[in-house]
Amino acid sequence: MNFDLVVIGSGPGGYVAAIRASQLGMNVAVVERAELGGICLNWGCIPTKALLKSVQVYEYASHAAEYGIEVEGTVKPDLAKVVERSRNVAAGMSKGIEFLFKKNKITVIKGSGKLIEKGIAEVTAEDGSKETIEAKHIILATGARSRVIDSMPIDGEKIIGYRQALVPTKLPESMVVVGSGAIGSEFAYFYNAMGTKITLVEFLPNIVPLEDHEVCAQLSRSFRKVGIKVMVEASVQSVDTSGDLCKVTVQTKKGEEVIEAEIVLSAVGISPNVENIGLEELNIEMERGRVKVDEFYRTNVEGIYAIGDIINTPALAHVASAEALACVEKIAGLDVHPINYKNIPGCTYTTPEVSSVGMTEKAAIDAGYKVKVGKFPYTASGKAAAVGAKDGFVKLVFDEATNKLLGAHMIGANVTEMVAGLVTSRNLGVKGHDLIKSIHPHPTMSEAIMEAAAAAYGEVVHL
């Protein structure tokens, strides 16, 4: 079979690349060994958000009296139904990708793809049969998997990764979550809300360590308030799974501590799927364990491209999708601007939510900027008070010389929905008073953006 473009992998990078290429007139095939939509849609972004929504509803129901609502009987979660809903949401989205592929006349080839020559890939089906496909262009979008470290070998039972965490058959009484990035923090919040005793262990000085230090501190306070034990500057030395409970030896600044827990969740990052896809056979250059590409995702081998988690850019679904569009549109000859990786939003869907874009206050100062910083707390927000979600704040960092927005850092209800406007603002070079003078609807959480900008310039009214 011969195509204009073959995409190996159908995650948020792969399927977006395939659909956009078809829209641009290419004859496209996608090679996928598992469910369409990849890890994000089936075992990551989407099903985790479904789980988190279930516990949010549970928490609302548990605190209904605070809103003047009487609930008769005991409110309790049904774990099996919570998980079933999450899997149904993921399955529905996967079917949506299947529909889009049919609509765009994209050929789906089931199996594992591997480059064997320039412009030629071999697909091995589940039954071991092989077929060869040819294409002028091949995009590698094979994604990533849970990173495994020596001190915590995942066995799928007592030491688990995100896949097992998504589909529990029973609720553990206790769990140690190792790693406090988005995956670890979201699962820590979910299981704690469901009734599991959680210890969250982070090697670095702060949880959600890529965020602004004030956001890190607020999330830590919020977690501790709901009963999550937070340990920072702590590293897991070993996990003994020989008994009924796991014995987790953790090195802290004060010495070693042994924590007993029914389950250990390893959330220490991801490893790119770069094995057995033909990189060595074609002498494709690597860089820090990932595929080396130029600004338009071309490898050193003509006609071979790589996007998403297998290259050295942020391992985020929306980044992979943006890379897919840029890569395919460049192939098609369109006028394409390289992605600005300094303006990528990040989100963590805990309660409270976390979102950010651009430079933290510390990073801006370290880079030599003289900054103006404005912060507006949710405790002063009328909408936050009305909905009963007063944990959080919006913090904006401006360059004093140009008044341009260097970074935005938010924690609280709805902030993951608010950050996109600030990404756009940074793209457009918006300045502090542009935000102050942009009328925000009242009452909304987004008013905190306007107020934080005003606070930076000594003009805040509601604080």
C-alpha positions in Angstrom: 0.0 0.0 0.0 1.2 3.5 -0.8 0.2 6.7 0.9 1.2 10.4 0.9 1.5 10.3 4.7 1.7 7.5 7.3 1.4 8.4 10.9 2.6 5.8 13.5 0.5 6.4 16.6 -3.0 7.8 17.0 -2.7 9.9 20.2 -3.4 13.7 20.3 -0.4 14.2 18.1 -1.0 11.3 15.7 -4.7 11.7 15.1 -4.5 15.5 14.7 -1.7 15.1 12.2 -3.7 12.5 10.2 -6.9 14.6 10.1 -5.2 17.8 9.2 -3.2 16.1 6.4 -6.4 14.6 5.0 -8.0 18.1 5.0 -5.0 19.3 3.0 -5.6 16.7 0.4 -3.2 13.9 1.4 -3.9 10.2 1.2 -3.3 9.2 4.9 -2.9 6.0 6.9 -2.6 5.7 10.6 -0.9 2.7 12.3 -2.2 2.0 15.8 -1.6 -1.1 18.0 -4.2 -0.3 20.6 -7.3 2.0 21.0 -7.6 5.0 18.7 -6.9 8.2 20.6 -3.8 6.9 22.3 -2.9 7.1 26.0 -4.3 10.6 26.6 -7.8 9.8 25.4 -8.0 6.2 26.7 -5.7 6.1 29.7 -4.8 9.7 30.6 -6.3 13.1 30.1 -9.9 12.2 29.4 -10.7 9.3 31.8 -8.9 11.0 34.7 -11.0 14.1 34.3 -14.1 11.8 34.3 -12.9 10.3 37.6 -12.2 13.7 39.1 -15.7 15.0 38.1 -17.2 12.1 39.9 -15.4 12.9 43.2 -16.3 16.6 42.7 -20.0 15.7 42.5 -19.5 13.4 45.5 -18.0 16.3 47.5 -20.8 18.6 46.5 -23.3 16.1 47.6 -21.4 15.5 50.9 -21.5 19.2 51.6 -25.0 19.9 50.3 -26.2 21.2 53.7 -23.7 24.1 53.3 -25.7 25.2 50.3 -29.0 24.9 52.0 -29.8 21.5 50.4 -31.0 18.6 52.5 -29.9 15.1 51.4 -31.6 12.1 53.0 -29.5 9.1 53.8 -25.8 8.6 53.5 -24.0 9.9 50.4 -21.3 7.5 49.3 -19.5 6.8 46.1 -20.0 3.5 44.1 -16.4 2.8 42.9 -17.5 0.4 40.2 -19.9 2.9 38.7 -17.4 5.7 39.0 -14.8 3.7 37.0 -17.5 2.4 34.6 -18.5 6.0 33.8 -14.8 7.0 33.2 -14.3 4.1 30.9 -17.5 4.8 29.0 -16.4 8.4 28.5 -13.0 7.3 27.1 -14.6 4.7 24.9 -17.0 7.3 23.5 -14.2 9.6 22.7 -12.3 6.8 21.0 -15.3 6.1 18.8 -15.4 9.8 18.0 -11.8 9.5 16.6 -12.9 6.5 14.6 -15.8 8.6 13.1 -13.5 11.4 12.3 -11.1 9.0 10.5 -13.9 7.6 8.4 -15.2 11.1 7.7 -11.7 12.2 6.5 -11.1 8.9 4.6 -8.1 7.9 6.7 -7.0 4.3 6.5 -6.4 2.7 9.9 -3.9 -0.2 10.0 -3.9 -2.2 13.3 -0.6 -3.3 14.6 2.9 -2.0 15.7 4.7 0.1 13.1 8.4 0.1 12.5 10.6 2.0 10.0 12.6 -0.4 7.8 13.8 2.0 5.1 13.3 5.7 4.2 9.7 5.9 3.2 8.8 2.3 4.1 7.3 1.0 7.3 6.4 -2.5 8.4 3.3 -3.2 10.5 3.1 -6.3 12.7 -0.4 -7.3 13.6 -1.4 -8.9 16.9 -1.3 -12.3 15.3 2.2 -11.8 14.1 1.4 -11.2 10.5 3.3 -8.4 8.7 2.6 -6.0 6.0 4.7 -3.3 4.3 3.4 0.2 3.6 5.1 3.0 1.7 4.8 6.8 2.1 6.5 9.9 1.0 6.3 11.2 4.6 6.2 9.3 7.8 5.4 10.9 11.2 6.4 9.1 14.4 3.9 9.9 17.1 4.4 6.8 19.4 3.9 8.6 22.7 5.1 7.4 26.1 4.5 5.1 29.0 5.0 5.2 32.8 8.6 5.6 33.8 9.9 2.8 36.0 12.6 3.4 38.5 14.7 0.7 40.2 13.4 1.4 43.7 9.8 0.9 42.6 9.4 -1.8 40.0 5.7 -1.7 38.9 4.1 -5.1 39.4 0.5 -4.0 38.6 -0.8 -5.1 42.0 1.0 -3.5 45.0 3.1 -1.1 43.0 1.0 0.4 40.2 1.2 3.0 37.4 -1.5 5.3 36.0 -3.2 2.5 34.0 -4.0 0.4 37.1 -4.8 3.6 39.1 -7.6 4.4 36.6 -9.4 1.1 36.9 -9.3 0.0 40.6 -11.6 -2.9 41.5 -11.6 -1.9 45.2 -10.7 1.1 47.1 -7.4 0.8 49.0 -7.4 1.9 52.6 -4.0 3.6 52.2 -1.7 4.6 49.3 1.7 6.2 48.9 1.8 8.4 45.7 5.3 9.0 44.5 5.7 12.1 42.4 3.5 15.2 42.6 3.3 16.4 39.0 -0.1 16.5 37.4 -0.6 12.8 37.4 0.5 12.2 41.0 -1.4 15.2 42.4 -4.6 14.4 40.5 -4.6 10.8 41.7 -3.7 11.8 45.2 -6.7 14.1 45.2 -9.1 11.5 43.7 -8.2 8.7 46.0 -8.2 10.9 49.1 -11.7 12.2 48.2 -12.9 8.6 47.8 -11.7 7.7 51.3 -8.1 6.4 50.9 -5.5 7.6 53.3 -2.9 9.3 51.1 0.8 10.1 51.5 2.2 12.2 48.7 6.0 12.0 48.3 8.0 14.5 46.2 11.7 14.5 45.6 11.9 18.3 45.0 11.3 21.1 47.6 7.7 21.7 46.4 4.7 19.7 45.1 3.7 20.5 41.5 7.4 21.6 41.3 7.1 23.4 37.9 4.6 25.9 39.2 5.2 29.3 40.9 6.3 28.9 44.5 3.2 30.5 45.9 0.9 28.2 43.9 2.9 25.2 45.2 2.5 26.4 48.8 -1.3 27.0 48.4 -1.9 23.5 46.9 0.1 22.0 49.7 -2.0 23.8 52.2 -5.2 22.7 50.5 -4.1 19.1 50.3 -3.1 19.0 54.0 -6.4 20.6 54.9 -8.3 17.6 53.4 -6.0 15.1 55.1 -3.3 14.3 52.5 0.1 13.9 54.1 2.6 15.8 51.9 6.3 15.0 52.1 8.8 17.1 50.1 12.5 16.8 49.6 11.9 13.1 50.1 13.0 10.1 48.0 11.8 6.5 48.0 14.8 4.3 48.6 12.9 0.9 48.4 9.5 -0.7 48.6 9.1 -4.1 50.4 6.1 -5.8 49.0 6.6 -9.2 50.8 3.9 -8.6 53.5 0.3 -7.7 53.5 1.2 -4.0 53.4 4.0 -2.3 51.3 6.8 -0.9 53.4 8.0 2.2 51.7 11.4 3.5 52.9 11.6 7.2 52.3 14.8 9.3 52.8 14.0 12.7 54.2 16.1 15.6 55.5 15.5 14.2 59.0 16.5 10.7 58.1 14.8 7.5 56.9 11.1 7.0 57.5 9.2 3.8 56.7 5.6 4.2 55.6 3.2 1.3 55.4 0.5 1.4 52.7 -1.7 -1.0 50.9 -0.7 0.4 47.5 2.1 2.4 46.0 1.4 4.5 42.9 4.4 5.4 40.9 3.9 8.8 39.2 7.5 9.7 38.6 7.2 10.7 35.0 7.1 9.0 31.6 9.4 7.2 29.3 9.2 7.8 25.5 8.2 4.9 23.3 11.3 5.0 21.1 12.2 1.3 21.2 11.5 -1.0 18.2 10.3 1.7 15.8 13.3 1.6 13.5 15.3 4.5 14.8 18.5 2.6 14.9 18.0 0.9 11.5 17.7 4.3 9.8 20.4 6.0 12.0 17.9 8.6 13.2 19.6 11.0 15.5 18.7 11.1 19.2 19.1 13.8 21.9 18.8 13.1 25.6 16.9 9.8 25.0 14.4 11.3 22.5 14.3 11.9 18.8 16.1 15.0 17.6 14.1 17.2 15.3 14.3 20.7 13.8 11.7 23.5 14.4 9.3 21.8 12.0 9.8 18.3 13.4 12.0 16.9 10.6 14.6 14.3 11.7 18.0 14.0 10.0 16.4 11.4 7.6 14.4 13.0 4.8 10.7 12.3 4.9 10.8 11.1 8.6 9.3 13.4 11.3 8.6 13.0 15.0 6.2 14.8 17.4 4.8 14.6 20.9 6.3 12.8 23.8 9.2 11.2 21.9 10.9 14.6 21.3 12.4 17.0 23.7 9.4 19.3 24.2 6.8 19.5 27.0 5.0 16.1 27.2 1.5 17.6 27.0 -1.4 16.6 24.8 -2.0 20.1 23.6 1.6 20.5 22.7 1.6 17.2 20.6 -1.5 18.5 18.8 0.1 21.8 18.0 3.2 20.1 16.8 1.1 17.9 14.6 -0.5 20.9 12.9 2.8 22.7 12.4 4.5 19.6 11.0 1.7 18.6 8.6 1.1 22.2 7.4 4.8 22.6 6.7 4.8 19.3 4.7 1.9 20.7 2.7 3.8 23.9 1.9 1.9 26.3 4.0 3.5 29.3 5.6 4.0 28.0 9.2 5.5 29.8 12.2 7.5 27.7 14.7 5.7 27.0 18.0 6.6 29.4 20.8 7.4 27.0 23.6 7.6 29.9 26.1 3.9 30.3 25.9 2.6 26.8 26.6 -0.2 26.5 29.3 0.0 23.9 32.0 -3.0 22.6 34.0 -3.5 20.3 37.0 -7.1 19.3 37.6 -7.0 18.9 41.4 -9.4 20.7 43.7 -8.3 23.5 43.7 -7.2 23.5 40.1 -3.8 24.8 39.0 -3.0 26.5 35.7 -0.1 28.7 34.5 1.6 30.1 31.4 4.9 31.9 31.0 7.6 32.7 33.5 7.3 32.3 37.2 8.2 35.3 39.4 11.5 33.6 40.3 12.4 32.7 36.7 11.7 36.2 35.6 13.9 37.7 38.3 16.6 35.2 37.5 16.4 36.1 33.9 17.2 39.7 34.8 13.7 41.3 34.6 12.6 43.9 37.0 9.0 42.8 37.7 5.7 44.1 38.8 3.6 41.4 40.5 -0.1 41.5 41.2 -2.0 39.0 43.2 -5.8 38.7 43.8 -7.1 36.1 46.3 -10.3 34.2 45.7 -11.3 35.2 49.3 -12.1 38.6 47.8 -13.9 37.2 44.8 -17.7 37.5 44.9 -18.2 34.5 42.6 -15.8 32.4 44.6 -17.7 33.2 47.8 -21.0 32.5 46.1 -20.0 29.0 44.9 -18.1 28.2 48.1 -14.7 27.9 46.6 -12.5 30.5 48.2 -9.2 28.6 48.1 -6.9 30.2 45.5 -5.7 33.3 43.8 -4.5 34.7 40.5 -1.0 36.0 40.3 0.4 38.0 37.3 4.0 38.9 36.6 4.7 41.9 34.4 8.0 43.3 33.0 8.4 46.7 34.6 10.2 48.1 31.6 7.6 47.2 28.9 4.6 46.4 31.0 4.1 43.1 29.1 2.8 40.0 30.8 5.6 37.7 31.5 3.6 35.0 33.3 0.3 34.1 34.9 -0.1 31.6 37.8 -3.5 30.6 39.1 -4.9 28.2 41.6 -8.6 27.8 42.4 -11.9 26.9 40.8 -12.2 27.2 37.0 -8.6 28.4 36.5 -7.9 25.7 33.9 -10.7 27.3 31.8 -9.3 30.8 32.4 -5.7 30.3 31.3 -6.3 30.2 27.5 -7.2 33.9 27.5 -3.8 34.7 29.1 -2.0 32.6 26.5 -3.7 34.7 23.8 -2.8 37.9 25.7 0.8 36.9 25.7 0.7 36.0 22.0 -0.6 39.5 21.3 1.8 41.3 23.6 -0.8 42.5 25.9 0.3 45.0 28.6 -0.9 45.4 32.2 -3.3 48.3 31.6 -4.8 46.4 28.6 -6.0 43.8 31.1 -7.0 46.4 33.7 -9.2 48.2 31.2 -10.7 45.1 29.6 -14.1 44.9 31.2 -14.6 41.4 32.8 -18.1 40.1 33.4 -19.4 40.2 37.0 -19.6 38.0 39.0 -17.0 35.6 37.5 -13.8 34.0 38.6 -12.1 35.6 35.7 -12.5 39.0 37.3 -9.6 38.0 39.4 -7.4 38.4 36.3 -8.4 42.1 36.0 -8.0 42.6 39.7 -4.5 41.0 39.8 -3.4 43.2 37.0 -4.7 46.2 38.8 -2.9 45.1 42.0 0.4 45.0 40.1 -0.1 48.7 39.3 -1.5 49.8 42.7 -5.0 50.3 41.3 -6.9 47.3 42.7 -10.4 48.2 44.0 -11.7 45.1 45.7 -8.8 44.3 47.9 
